[in-house]
Amino acid sequence: MGQGISEVLTFAIAVAISPIPIIAVILMLFSARARVNGPAFLIGWVVALAAVSAIVYVVSHDGNVATNSTASDSASWGKILLGVVFLLLARRSWAKRPAPGTAPTMPKWMDRVDSPKNLILTMASAAGLAQLGLSTSDAIVATVVFVILGSLSIAAPVLYALVGGAKARASLESAKAWLGAHDAAVMAALFLVFGVDLIAKGLPPLT
C-alpha cells in the first residue's frame, strides 16, 4: 500500500497546487450563486480525477504494464518524456514571469497548458500505479489518496467560503490576488520539481 501511495503522491500534489483551478474556484465563490457553483465545481473536479484514474488504471492493468516489458518500458519512457516537457515549461514560465513592479497578467499559453497538464498528471499517476503490479485493494487505496490530495486545494476554499462568511471572502480575495501575482514563479517551481521527479521515476525500470 505504501508503495502505491508513494507513487501517486507527487502527482497528487502537482494537481492540487496548480494555481489556475484554485483561482477559478475562488472566482466562482464570488458569484451570485456561490453556494451552488462552488460545491458543483468541487464535485465535478473529484469525479473527473476519479474517473480518469480508474479508466487509465484499468486499461494499463489489462495491458499487463506490470509484467510486459514492452508496455512497462513504454510507460517509463512516457514518464521521462513528460518530465522533459515539464522542464521546458519551467524554463518558459520563469522567462515569462512579470518584471518587478509590473501588473501581472495570466499568460494565455499557461491557461491552455494547465488543464491538459492536470489530465496528463492524472493519467501518469494511474499508469504508474498499474506498473507496480499491486493488489486491487492497494491500488484502490492509492487512487483514493490521489483523488483526496488532488482535491484538497479546491475543497478547502469551497468549505471555507461556506462557513467563514465575510472573513472568508476577504481571505479568499487576498489568496486570489497573491496567486495571480506569483503564478508564473509558482508554476516554474512546480514544473521544475515534478519534471525532475518524473524523469527519476522513469529511469529505474529501464536500467
Secondary structure, 3 states (H helix, E strand, C coil): CHHHHHHHHHHHHHHHCCHHHHHHHHHHHCCCCHHHHHHHHHHHHHHHHHHHHHHHHHHHHHCCCCCCHHHHHHHHHHHHHHHHHHHHHHHHHHHCCCCCCCCCCCCHHHHHHHHHHHHHHHHHHHHHHHHCCCCHHHHHHHHHHHHHHHHHHHHHHHHHHHHHHHHHHHHHHHHHHHHHHHHHHHHHHHHHHHHHHHHHHHCHHHC
